[in-house]
Amino acid sequence: MILGLDTFSLRWQDWTAEQLLDYAATLGLQNVHFSERGYLESLEPAYLRRLKDYADHLGLRIELGMRSFDRFSGTFDPSLGTAEQQLTDMIAAAQVVGSPVVRCFLGMQDDRIGPTPFPAHLTEAERVLKAVAPVAEAAGVTVAVENHGGVDFLARELRTLMERVGSAHVGVCFDTGNPLYGGEDAVFAAEILAPYVVTCHLRDTRVWGTESGCAVQWATCGDGDVDLVRIVEILKAHAPDLALDLEIITGVGPKEIDFLSDDSDFWRCYPELPARDFARFLALIPGGSDGPLDQMQLPDGVWQPSADELERYRAQQREHLERSVRWCRDHLPLEP
């Protein structure tokens, strides 16, 4: 398995793609996962060839990604074309830079209770993925659908989508930090999705009990309650050459999961969450963290530091990523 970084970990740095590659090389990483097209200067082949040459010079592999492929999601950007066109464009770019995957996602947790019924999102996802699967196969690239946004897909739902699409060139980008936000044990989610995982966003998540149920918060690797060692063992059994890309999202506050009220938004989002699956999640809470991560933290609903605080948050962002790299090297079974 190879260790890399997801460029979203460094979203406040305002670095070019080349600077992100340079930083990864200084950390001795092997892969850089440009999870959104906004991290690239363009999709022009000449630019992409130069970027690949630069990555090759540094001994790095590149993975590419994009955002939503679901036209019903609030995160979908129609200015970039239809979902099929966006995926086709990114598949072509992946060919140029040698990326084995194109990461994408459905949307966010809120899409599950938005104006479009969730089954319509699932139907649209299946339609788009079936349409682009032949394009991906011809290019030798795999479309990798993430369990994203805290979380849009539960593990069984995403596995069912993979089964319905039925293509070896449509797989899963497994995010280890998101399942707890949907009331799932991340190890359980890995067990369900492992046969389809083609790339991985790796990070930790804390969980602790509250009066309304519990709270969860993304954390640096080793500072949360996700059994990352066990997850890597599960994934490695299916994909020994998998890229584990650190997506360290810190600097933001915890989220309350009000599962003790039967009319809460949590149960509106996941009304059919199986009891046996939720029980795996509940078992984590008694032995979980004693509270939130000790860090500088943005106010609720704020995702970008103010100008006067930006440099301090940038320094924390780099420190948290580098701490996570060290923990992964010390604890994860990366070698064959």
C-alpha positions in Angstrom: 0.0 0.0 0.0 1.2 3.5 -0.7 0.7 6.6 1.5 -0.3 9.9 0.0 -2.2 13.0 0.6 -5.6 14.4 -0.5 -5.1 18.0 -1.5 -8.2 19.0 0.5 -6.0 18.5 3.6 -4.2 21.7 2.5 -7.1 23.7 1.2 -6.2 26.8 3.2 -2.6 26.9 1.9 -3.5 28.4 -1.6 -0.8 26.4 -3.3 -0.4 25.5 -6.9 -0.5 21.9 -8.0 3.3 21.9 -8.3 3.6 23.3 -4.8 1.4 20.6 -3.5 3.5 18.0 -5.2 6.7 19.6 -3.8 5.2 19.4 -0.3 4.2 15.8 -0.6 7.8 15.0 -1.8 9.3 16.7 1.2 7.2 14.4 3.4 8.4 11.3 1.5 4.8 10.5 0.4 4.1 8.4 -2.8 0.8 9.8 -4.1 -1.0 13.1 -4.4 -4.8 12.9 -4.8 -6.1 16.0 -6.5 -9.7 15.4 -5.3 -11.3 18.3 -7.1 -10.6 19.9 -10.5 -10.1 23.3 -8.9 -6.7 22.2 -7.7 -5.6 22.0 -11.3 -4.7 25.0 -13.4 -6.7 23.5 -16.3 -7.6 20.3 -18.0 -5.6 21.2 -21.1 -3.5 18.2 -22.2 -0.3 20.2 -22.4 -0.6 21.4 -18.9 -1.5 18.0 -17.6 1.5 16.4 -19.4 3.8 19.0 -17.7 2.2 18.2 -14.3 2.7 14.5 -14.9 6.4 15.0 -15.9 6.9 17.1 -12.7 5.3 14.4 -10.5 7.4 11.7 -12.3 10.5 13.8 -11.5 9.6 13.8 -7.8 8.8 10.1 -7.8 5.1 10.7 -7.1 1.9 9.2 -8.5 -1.2 11.3 -9.2 -4.8 10.6 -8.7 -7.6 12.9 -9.9 -11.1 13.7 -8.7 -14.1 16.0 -9.1 -17.1 17.0 -7.0 -20.7 15.9 -7.4 -22.0 13.9 -10.4 -25.7 14.2 -9.2 -27.6 17.0 -10.8 -30.1 16.9 -8.0 -27.5 17.7 -5.3 -26.9 21.2 -4.0 -23.1 20.5 -4.6 -23.5 19.9 -8.3 -22.0 22.5 -10.6 -23.9 22.7 -13.9 -21.6 25.3 -15.3 -19.0 22.6 -15.9 -21.5 20.5 -18.1 -23.7 17.5 -17.4 -22.5 14.9 -15.0 -21.6 12.6 -17.9 -19.6 15.4 -19.5 -17.8 16.2 -16.3 -16.8 12.6 -15.7 -15.8 12.1 -19.3 -13.6 15.2 -19.1 -11.9 14.0 -15.9 -11.5 10.5 -17.3 -9.6 12.0 -20.3 -7.5 14.1 -17.9 -6.8 11.0 -15.8 -5.4 9.2 -18.9 -2.9 12.0 -19.5 -1.6 12.1 -15.9 -1.7 8.4 -15.4 -4.3 8.5 -12.7 -6.0 5.1 -12.2 -9.1 6.7 -10.8 -11.4 9.6 -10.9 -12.9 10.3 -7.5 -16.4 11.8 -7.4 -19.3 12.0 -5.0 -23.1 12.1 -4.9 -23.5 15.1 -2.5 -24.0 15.8 1.2 -26.0 14.4 4.1 -28.5 17.3 3.7 -29.4 16.0 0.2 -31.1 13.1 1.9 -33.8 15.4 3.3 -33.7 18.0 0.5 -36.4 18.9 -2.1 -35.6 15.8 -4.2 -36.5 12.5 -2.6 -33.4 10.4 -1.9 -34.5 7.5 -4.2 -34.4 9.9 -7.1 -30.7 10.7 -6.2 -30.0 7.0 -6.3 -31.7 6.5 -9.7 -29.7 9.4 -11.1 -26.5 8.1 -9.7 -27.1 4.7 -11.3 -28.0 6.3 -14.6 -24.9 8.5 -14.8 -22.5 5.7 -13.7 -23.9 3.2 -16.2 -23.5 5.9 -19.0 -19.9 6.6 -18.2 -18.7 3.1 -17.3 -17.9 2.2 -21.0 -15.9 5.5 -21.3 -13.9 4.6 -18.2 -13.3 1.0 -19.3 -12.0 2.2 -22.7 -9.6 4.6 -20.9 -8.5 2.1 -18.4 -9.7 4.3 -15.6 -12.0 3.6 -12.7 -14.7 6.0 -11.4 -14.4 6.0 -7.6 -17.6 7.1 -5.8 -17.0 8.4 -2.3 -19.0 7.9 0.9 -19.0 11.6 1.3 -20.4 14.6 3.1 -21.1 13.2 6.6 -22.5 11.1 4.9 -24.5 10.9 1.7 -24.2 7.1 1.2 -24.4 4.5 4.0 -22.2 1.5 3.3 -24.9 -0.9 2.3 -26.4 1.8 -0.1 -23.2 2.4 -1.8 -22.5 -1.3 -2.2 -25.9 -1.8 -3.7 -25.2 1.0 -6.2 -22.0 -0.8 -7.1 -23.8 -4.0 -7.6 -26.5 -2.4 -9.8 -24.0 -0.6 -12.0 -22.0 -3.8 -12.3 -18.8 -2.5 -13.9 -15.3 -3.2 -12.9 -14.5 0.4 -13.8 -16.9 1.9 -11.3 -15.7 1.5 -7.7 -15.5 3.2 -4.3 -13.4 5.9 -2.8 -13.6 4.8 0.9 -13.4 7.7 3.4 -12.6 6.4 6.8 -13.7 9.6 8.6 -17.2 9.9 7.3 -19.1 6.8 8.5 -19.4 7.9 12.1 -21.3 11.0 10.9 -23.9 8.6 9.5 -24.2 6.4 12.6 -21.9 3.7 11.2 -18.8 2.1 12.6 -16.0 2.7 10.0 -14.7 -0.8 10.4 -18.2 -2.2 9.6 -18.3 0.2 6.5 -14.9 -1.1 5.4 -16.1 -4.7 5.7 -19.1 -3.9 3.5 -17.3 -1.9 0.8 -13.8 -3.5 0.7 -14.4 -5.5 -2.5 -15.2 -2.3 -4.4 -12.6 0.1 -2.9 -10.1 1.5 -5.4 -8.8 4.4 -3.5 -9.0 5.7 0.1 -9.4 8.9 2.0 -7.8 8.2 5.4 -8.5 10.2 8.6 -9.7 9.6 12.1 -12.9 10.7 13.9 -13.7 11.2 17.5 -17.0 10.1 19.1 -18.3 10.8 22.6 -21.7 10.6 24.4 -23.9 13.6 25.0 -27.4 14.2 26.5 -29.0 14.0 23.0 -27.0 11.0 21.8 -23.4 11.7 20.8 -21.1 14.1 19.1 -18.5 13.3 16.4 -15.5 15.3 15.1 -12.8 14.7 12.5 -9.4 14.3 14.0 -5.8 13.7 13.3 -4.8 10.1 12.8 -4.4 8.3 16.1 -6.4 11.0 18.0 -9.8 9.6 17.3 -11.8 6.4 17.7 -11.6 4.8 14.3 -9.7 1.6 14.2 -7.5 2.6 11.2 -5.2 -0.4 11.7 -8.0 -2.9 11.3 -9.5 -0.9 8.4 -6.2 -1.0 6.5 -5.9 -4.7 7.2 -9.4 -5.2 5.7 -8.7 -3.1 2.6 -5.2 -4.6 2.1 -6.7 -8.1 1.8 -8.6 -6.9 -1.3 -6.3 -4.3 -2.8 -2.7 -4.6 -1.6 -1.5 -1.7 -3.9 -4.2 0.7 -2.7 -3.4 4.4 -2.2 -4.2 5.7 1.3 -4.5 9.4 0.9 -4.6 11.4 4.1 -7.5 13.8 4.2 -7.0 15.6 7.5 -10.0 17.9 8.1 -9.4 19.7 11.4 -10.0 23.2 12.6 -13.8 22.7 12.5 -16.1 21.8 15.4 -18.0 18.6 16.4 -21.4 17.6 15.1 -24.2 16.5 17.4 -26.0 13.3 16.5 -29.4 13.4 18.1 -30.4 9.8 17.9 -32.4 9.8 21.1 -35.2 11.8 19.5 -37.2 9.8 17.0 -38.1 12.9 15.0 -34.5 14.3 14.7 -32.8 15.2 11.4 -30.6 12.2 11.9 -33.5 9.8 11.7 -35.0 11.8 8.9 -31.7 11.3 7.0 -31.4 7.6 7.8 -34.9 6.2 8.5 -34.0 2.7 7.4 -30.7 2.4 9.1 -30.6 -1.3 10.2 -30.6 -1.8 13.9 -27.8 -4.4 13.6 -25.6 -1.8 11.8 -26.4 1.0 14.3 -25.6 -1.3 17.2 -22.0 -1.5 15.9 -21.8 2.3 16.1 -23.4 2.5 19.5 -20.8 0.1 20.8 -18.1 2.7 20.1 -19.5 5.4 22.3 -18.7 4.1 25.8 -15.0 3.6 25.0 -14.8 6.7 22.8 -13.0 10.1 23.4 -13.7 12.3 26.3 -14.5 15.3 24.2 -13.4 17.4 21.2 -9.9 17.6 19.7 -7.7 20.2 21.3 -7.1 22.7 18.5 -7.9 26.1 17.0 -11.4 25.8 15.8 -13.6 27.9 13.5 -17.1 28.9 14.6 -20.0 26.7 13.6 -20.8 27.0 9.9 -17.5 28.7 9.0 -15.1 26.9 6.7 -12.5 29.5 5.9 -10.4 31.4 8.5 -10.5 35.1 8.6 -7.5 37.0 7.1 -6.0 37.9 10.5 -6.1 34.2 11.6 -5.3 32.6 8.3 -1.6 32.0 8.9 -2.1 30.4 12.3 -4.7 28.0 10.8 -2.4 27.2 7.9 0.3 26.3 10.3 -2.1 24.1 12.3 -3.3 22.4 9.1 0.3 21.5 8.1 1.2 20.3 11.6 -1.9 18.1 11.8 -1.2 16.5 8.4 2.5 15.9 9.3 1.5 14.4 12.7 -0.9 12.1 10.8 1.8 11.0 8.4 4.1 10.1 11.3 1.4 8.2 13.0 0.5 6.2 9.9 4.1 5.2 9.3 4.5 4.1 12.9 1.2 2.2 13.2 -0.3 1.1 9.9 0.6 -2.2 8.1 1.7 -0.5 4.9 4.4 -2.9 3.7 3.5 -6.0 1.6 
